[in-house]
Amino acid sequence: MSQPQQYPTPSVQTQEGITETQHQRCCVQAALGMCNLYYHGQAQLQSIYRNLQMSQNEVGNMRRQMAIAEQELQRERDSNELLNQGFMELQECHSKLLDDHKSCEGLNMDLHQSAEKSKEFADEVSQRAEGLVNSYRAKLAGNEVGELQNGQTISGMILESAKNALLIKAISSQHPEDEHFAKLKYVMDQNVDFQQRNLELSKMNETLSQQVRNNEDEIASLNKALKLAVEDGQRRKPRRGKICYGGQTIAIEMEPQCMQKSKQSRDAVQYIDFLNRRNGELRLELTFYRECYRHTEKFKQKITNISQDLLHACIIGLLDEMAFGEILGLSQAFVDAVDQLRDDQGEAFDAFVAPYKALNSSKNTTVSKDGWI
């Protein structure tokens, strides 16, 4: 607000001049008061306008808050409806559970009776299985298959007992038994298959052993015939012993090109050449059969040990709830043993046919025919 203007007072005033001056002063003071009042009213109007704007802003905020509150209220109503629906469903489920509980009480009585019967059957299986484990090596050596008097195999009894035990455990714990039973059935089926394969390998061992004995007899006959032919007035080279399998056989080298052909007939030379060739072939064949027999015996020992461990693991797994992973690991050992036998037999066969391949591929006609590898 501007300050009131000051007017200088004249030094010399008359009476009239004094009155006029006072009148002017009053007018000026009145004008200044009106000006001040105007500015004061304008300031109050501006303040009221600002307060009005603030009130309008607050009203807008309140409206927005009311809209948000209405939305929240609608969501709460929807949630309340969902909760009411869920509550009704829970009541229905509760009623069904009460009915199931009544039926489970009757089933629980039947399970107790089945558990008693299964326990008795498991005790019988464990006793017979313990005897089977103790005598299993002897039965495998004699090519026998463990079988009960009523024709039921031990594997079948263990499988039936395991099925009953898993069924009771699954029902009591409310878990399906199909997965565990399938794993156990897979292991037991593998055990039976490997028992049959073990019997087949035992028969194969007997066949190979018989072939080895027959070949040894044939080699002995050929050696005897060779000695008789040499003693029949023909000069032979000095005997040189060659070691085969730790000194079990001695080879006598008789080659026609090293003999005095002027003192022997053509038929004798051809016959000696044939005997040398046949002797070499039989030595190679005998070496092959011995390697097969050695690998088969090694495989049979692995099968025997793993089969005993697998059967024992199955029994302990039924009694002590051993993990099926360990049993499956033992089953995998069967597969590894079969693969190892296949590789060993392949190496033995390659060693058997290697001299023939070398004889066919070599350009030298003086290849040794004694059959040494």
C-alpha positions as CSV (number, residue, x, y, z in Angstrom):
1,M,0.0,0.0,0.0
2,S,1.4,3.4,-0.9
3,Q,2.1,6.0,1.8
4,P,-0.2,9.1,2.1
5,Q,1.3,12.1,0.4
6,Q,2.6,14.8,2.7
7,Y,1.8,18.4,1.8
8,P,4.0,21.3,3.1
9,T,2.3,23.7,5.4
10,P,2.7,27.4,4.5
11,S,4.6,29.5,6.9
12,V,2.1,32.3,6.7
13,Q,-1.6,31.4,6.9
14,T,-4.6,33.3,7.3
15,Q,-7.8,32.2,9.1
16,E,-9.3,31.2,5.9
17,G,-6.3,29.6,4.7
18,I,-6.1,27.6,8.0
19,T,-9.6,26.4,7.6
20,E,-9.1,25.4,4.0
21,T,-6.0,23.6,4.9
22,Q,-7.7,21.6,7.6
23,H,-10.5,20.7,5.2
24,Q,-8.0,19.5,2.6
25,R,-6.2,17.5,5.3
26,C,-9.4,15.8,6.3
27,C,-10.2,15.0,2.7
28,V,-6.8,13.6,2.2
29,Q,-7.0,11.5,5.3
30,A,-10.4,10.3,4.3
31,A,-9.1,9.3,0.9
32,L,-6.2,7.6,2.4
33,G,-8.5,5.6,4.7
34,M,-10.8,4.6,1.9
35,C,-7.7,3.5,-0.1
36,N,-6.4,1.5,2.8
37,L,-9.9,-0.1,3.3
38,Y,-10.0,-0.9,-0.4
39,Y,-6.7,-2.6,-0.4
40,H,-7.6,-4.5,2.8
41,G,-10.9,-5.7,1.2
42,Q,-9.0,-6.8,-1.9
43,A,-6.5,-8.8,0.2
44,Q,-9.4,-10.5,2.0
45,L,-11.1,-11.3,-1.3
46,Q,-7.9,-12.9,-2.6
47,S,-7.5,-14.9,0.6
48,I,-11.1,-16.1,0.4
49,Y,-10.5,-17.1,-3.3
50,R,-7.5,-19.1,-2.3
51,N,-9.5,-20.8,0.5
52,L,-12.3,-21.5,-2.0
53,Q,-9.8,-23.2,-4.4
54,M,-8.3,-25.3,-1.6
55,S,-11.8,-26.3,-0.6
56,Q,-12.6,-27.3,-4.2
57,N,-9.4,-29.4,-4.3
58,E,-10.3,-31.1,-1.1
59,V,-13.7,-31.8,-2.4
60,G,-12.2,-33.3,-5.5
61,N,-9.8,-35.4,-3.4
62,M,-12.7,-36.6,-1.3
63,R,-14.7,-37.6,-4.4
64,R,-11.7,-39.6,-5.7
65,Q,-11.3,-41.3,-2.3
66,M,-15.0,-42.1,-2.3
67,A,-14.7,-43.6,-5.7
68,I,-11.7,-45.7,-4.6
69,A,-13.6,-46.7,-1.5
70,E,-16.5,-47.8,-3.6
71,Q,-14.3,-49.9,-5.8
72,E,-12.7,-51.5,-2.7
73,L,-16.1,-52.2,-1.3
74,Q,-17.2,-53.9,-4.5
75,R,-14.0,-56.0,-4.5
76,E,-14.7,-57.0,-0.9
77,R,-18.2,-57.9,-1.8
78,D,-17.0,-60.1,-4.7
79,S,-14.4,-61.7,-2.4
80,N,-17.1,-62.3,0.2
81,E,-19.2,-64.1,-2.4
82,L,-16.3,-66.3,-3.4
83,L,-15.6,-67.1,0.2
84,N,-19.2,-68.1,0.7
85,Q,-19.0,-70.4,-2.4
86,G,-15.7,-71.9,-1.1
87,F,-17.3,-72.4,2.3
88,M,-20.2,-74.2,0.8
89,E,-17.8,-76.4,-1.2
90,L,-15.8,-77.1,1.9
91,Q,-19.0,-78.1,3.7
92,E,-19.8,-80.6,0.9
93,C,-16.2,-82.0,1.1
94,H,-16.5,-82.3,4.8
95,S,-19.6,-84.3,4.4
96,K,-17.9,-86.6,1.9
97,L,-14.9,-87.0,4.2
98,L,-17.2,-88.0,7.0
99,D,-18.7,-90.7,4.8
100,D,-15.3,-91.8,3.6
101,H,-14.1,-91.9,7.2
102,K,-16.9,-94.3,8.1
103,S,-16.0,-96.5,5.2
104,C,-12.3,-96.4,6.0
105,E,-13.0,-97.6,9.5
106,G,-14.4,-100.8,8.1
107,L,-11.5,-101.0,5.6
108,N,-9.0,-100.5,8.4
109,M,-10.2,-103.6,10.2
110,D,-9.8,-105.6,7.0
111,L,-6.3,-104.2,6.6
112,H,-5.3,-105.3,10.1
113,Q,-6.3,-108.8,9.3
114,S,-4.5,-108.7,6.0
115,A,-1.4,-107.3,7.7
116,E,-1.3,-110.2,10.1
117,K,-1.6,-112.7,7.3
118,S,1.1,-110.9,5.3
119,K,3.4,-110.8,8.2
120,E,3.1,-114.5,8.7
121,F,3.7,-115.1,5.0
122,A,6.7,-112.7,5.1
123,D,8.2,-114.6,8.0
124,E,7.9,-117.9,6.1
125,V,9.4,-116.3,3.0
126,S,12.3,-114.8,5.0
127,Q,13.1,-118.2,6.5
128,R,13.0,-120.0,3.2
129,A,14.9,-117.2,1.4
130,E,17.6,-117.3,4.1
131,G,18.1,-121.0,3.4
132,L,18.1,-120.2,-0.3
133,V,20.8,-117.5,0.0
134,N,23.0,-119.9,2.0
135,S,22.7,-122.7,-0.5
136,Y,22.4,-120.6,-3.7
137,R,26.0,-121.0,-4.8
138,A,25.8,-124.8,-4.5
139,K,22.6,-124.9,-6.5
140,L,24.1,-122.7,-9.2
141,A,27.1,-125.0,-9.4
142,G,24.7,-128.0,-9.8
143,N,22.5,-126.2,-12.3
144,E,19.5,-126.4,-10.0
145,V,16.6,-124.0,-9.8
146,G,15.2,-123.3,-6.3
147,E,11.6,-124.5,-6.2
148,L,9.2,-125.2,-3.4
149,Q,7.3,-128.5,-3.0
150,N,4.1,-127.0,-4.3
151,G,5.8,-125.8,-7.5
152,Q,6.1,-122.1,-6.5
153,T,9.5,-120.6,-7.0
154,I,11.2,-118.5,-4.3
155,S,11.1,-115.5,-6.6
156,G,7.4,-115.9,-6.9
157,M,7.0,-116.0,-3.1
158,I,9.1,-113.0,-2.6
159,L,7.2,-111.1,-5.3
160,E,3.9,-112.0,-3.8
161,S,5.0,-111.1,-0.3
162,A,6.4,-107.8,-1.6
163,K,3.1,-107.1,-3.4
164,N,1.1,-107.7,-0.2
165,A,3.4,-105.6,1.9
166,L,3.5,-102.7,-0.6
167,L,-0.3,-102.8,-1.0
168,I,-0.8,-102.5,2.8
169,K,1.8,-99.8,3.1
170,A,0.3,-97.8,0.2
171,I,-3.3,-98.0,1.5
172,S,-2.3,-97.1,5.0
173,S,-0.2,-94.1,3.8
174,Q,-2.7,-93.2,1.0
175,H,-0.2,-93.5,-1.8
176,P,-0.6,-95.6,-4.9
177,E,1.5,-98.8,-5.0
178,D,1.7,-99.2,-8.7
179,E,5.0,-97.4,-9.1
180,H,6.9,-99.3,-6.4
181,F,5.4,-102.6,-7.4
182,A,6.4,-102.0,-11.0
183,K,10.0,-101.3,-9.9
184,L,10.1,-104.5,-7.8
185,K,8.5,-106.6,-10.5
186,Y,11.0,-105.3,-13.0
187,V,13.9,-106.3,-10.6
188,M,12.4,-109.7,-9.9
189,D,11.7,-110.4,-13.6
190,Q,15.3,-109.6,-14.3
191,N,16.4,-111.9,-11.6
192,V,14.4,-114.8,-13.1
193,D,15.7,-114.0,-16.6
194,F,19.3,-113.9,-15.4
195,Q,18.8,-117.2,-13.6
196,Q,17.6,-118.8,-16.9
197,R,20.5,-117.1,-18.7
198,N,22.9,-118.5,-16.1
199,L,21.6,-122.0,-16.7
200,E,22.1,-121.5,-20.4
201,L,25.6,-120.3,-19.8
202,S,26.3,-123.3,-17.7
203,K,25.2,-125.6,-20.5
204,M,27.3,-123.6,-22.9
205,N,30.3,-124.1,-20.6
206,E,29.7,-127.8,-20.6
207,T,29.5,-127.8,-24.4
208,L,32.7,-125.7,-24.7
209,S,34.5,-128.0,-22.2
210,Q,33.5,-131.0,-24.2
211,Q,34.7,-129.4,-27.4
212,V,38.0,-128.6,-25.7
213,R,38.4,-132.2,-24.5
214,N,37.6,-133.5,-28.0
215,N,40.1,-131.2,-29.6
216,E,42.7,-132.2,-27.1
217,D,42.1,-135.8,-27.9
218,E,42.2,-135.1,-31.7
219,I,45.5,-133.2,-31.2
220,A,46.9,-136.0,-29.2
221,S,46.0,-138.4,-32.0
222,L,47.5,-136.2,-34.7
223,N,50.7,-135.8,-32.6
224,K,50.9,-139.6,-32.3
225,A,50.4,-140.0,-36.0
226,L,53.1,-137.4,-36.7
227,K,55.5,-139.1,-34.4
228,L,54.8,-142.4,-36.1
229,A,55.4,-140.8,-39.5
230,V,58.7,-139.3,-38.3
231,E,59.9,-142.6,-36.8
232,D,59.2,-144.3,-40.2
233,G,62.7,-143.6,-41.5
234,Q,62.3,-139.9,-42.1
235,R,64.6,-137.3,-40.8
236,R,63.0,-134.5,-38.8
237,K,64.2,-131.2,-37.4
238,P,65.3,-131.0,-33.8
239,R,62.5,-130.6,-31.3
240,R,61.9,-127.1,-30.2
241,G,59.6,-126.6,-27.3
242,K,57.2,-123.7,-27.7
243,I,55.2,-122.6,-24.6
244,C,51.4,-122.6,-25.0
245,Y,49.3,-121.8,-21.9
246,G,52.1,-122.3,-19.4
247,G,53.8,-125.3,-21.1
248,Q,50.7,-127.5,-21.4
249,T,51.5,-128.5,-25.1
250,I,54.8,-128.9,-27.1
251,A,54.9,-128.3,-30.8
252,I,57.2,-130.2,-33.1
253,E,58.0,-128.3,-36.3
254,M,57.9,-130.4,-39.4
255,E,58.1,-128.5,-42.6
256,P,58.7,-130.4,-45.9
257,Q,61.1,-127.8,-47.3
258,C,63.5,-128.5,-44.4
259,M,63.6,-132.3,-44.9
260,Q,65.7,-134.5,-47.3
261,K,63.2,-135.0,-50.1
262,S,65.4,-137.5,-51.9
263,K,64.9,-140.0,-49.1
264,Q,61.1,-139.7,-48.7
265,S,58.1,-140.3,-50.9
266,R,55.8,-137.6,-52.3
267,D,52.8,-138.9,-50.4
268,A,54.6,-138.8,-47.0
269,V,55.6,-135.2,-47.6
270,Q,52.0,-134.2,-48.5
271,Y,50.7,-136.1,-45.5
272,I,53.2,-134.4,-43.1
273,D,52.3,-131.1,-44.6
274,F,48.6,-131.8,-44.0
275,L,49.2,-132.9,-40.5
276,N,51.2,-129.7,-39.7
277,R,48.4,-127.6,-41.2
278,R,45.7,-129.5,-39.3
279,N,47.8,-129.4,-36.1
280,G,48.1,-125.6,-36.4
281,E,44.4,-125.2,-37.1
282,L,43.5,-127.3,-34.1
283,R,45.9,-125.4,-31.9
284,L,44.2,-122.1,-32.9
285,E,40.8,-123.6,-32.3
286,L,41.8,-125.0,-29.0
287,T,43.2,-121.6,-28.0
288,F,39.9,-120.0,-29.0
289,Y,37.9,-122.5,-27.0
290,R,40.1,-122.1,-24.0
291,E,39.7,-118.4,-24.1
292,C,35.9,-118.8,-24.4
293,Y,35.9,-121.2,-21.5
294,R,38.0,-118.9,-19.3
295,H,35.8,-115.9,-20.1
296,T,32.6,-117.9,-19.5
297,E,33.9,-119.2,-16.2
298,K,34.7,-115.6,-15.2
299,F,31.3,-114.5,-16.3
300,K,29.6,-117.4,-14.5
301,Q,31.4,-116.4,-11.3
302,K,30.2,-112.8,-11.7
303,I,26.7,-113.9,-12.4
304,T,26.7,-116.1,-9.3
305,N,28.0,-113.4,-7.0
306,I,25.7,-110.7,-8.4
307,S,22.6,-113.0,-8.3
308,Q,23.2,-113.8,-4.7
309,D,23.7,-110.1,-3.9
310,L,20.5,-109.2,-5.9
311,L,18.4,-111.9,-4.1
312,H,19.8,-110.9,-0.7
313,A,19.1,-107.2,-1.6
314,C,15.5,-108.0,-2.6
315,I,14.9,-109.8,0.7
316,I,16.6,-107.1,2.8
317,G,14.7,-104.5,0.7
318,L,11.4,-106.1,1.7
319,L,12.3,-106.3,5.4
320,D,14.2,-103.0,5.8
321,E,12.7,-100.9,3.0
322,M,15.9,-100.6,1.1
323,A,15.9,-98.2,-1.8
324,F,15.1,-99.7,-5.2
325,G,18.0,-97.7,-6.7
326,E,20.5,-100.1,-5.2
327,I,18.6,-103.1,-6.4
328,L,18.5,-101.6,-9.9
329,G,22.2,-101.0,-9.7
330,L,22.8,-104.7,-9.0
331,S,20.6,-105.5,-12.0
332,Q,22.7,-103.1,-14.1
333,A,25.8,-105.2,-13.0
334,F,24.2,-108.1,-14.8
335,V,24.0,-106.1,-18.1
336,D,27.7,-105.0,-17.6
337,A,28.8,-108.6,-17.1
338,V,27.0,-109.7,-20.2
339,D,28.6,-106.8,-22.2
340,Q,32.0,-107.7,-20.8
341,L,31.5,-111.4,-21.8
342,R,30.5,-110.3,-25.3
343,D,33.6,-108.1,-25.6
344,D,35.9,-110.8,-24.4
345,Q,34.4,-113.4,-26.8
346,G,34.8,-110.9,-29.6
347,E,38.5,-110.4,-28.7
348,A,39.1,-114.2,-28.6
349,F,37.4,-114.6,-32.0
350,D,39.5,-111.9,-33.5
351,A,42.6,-113.6,-32.1
352,F,41.4,-116.8,-33.6
353,V,40.9,-115.5,-37.1
354,A,43.9,-113.2,-37.2
355,P,46.4,-115.8,-38.4
356,Y,44.1,-116.8,-41.3
357,K,43.7,-113.2,-42.3
358,A,47.4,-112.7,-42.2
359,L,48.0,-115.8,-44.2
360,N,45.5,-114.7,-46.9
361,S,46.8,-111.1,-47.0
362,S,50.6,-112.0,-47.0
363,K,52.5,-112.5,-50.2
364,N,55.1,-114.8,-48.6
365,T,54.2,-118.5,-49.1
366,T,56.4,-119.7,-46.3
367,V,54.1,-118.6,-43.4
368,S,54.4,-120.8,-40.4
369,K,51.6,-123.4,-40.1
370,D,52.2,-124.4,-36.5
371,G,49.3,-122.3,-35.3
372,W,51.1,-120.1,-32.7
373,I,49.5,-116.7,-32.0
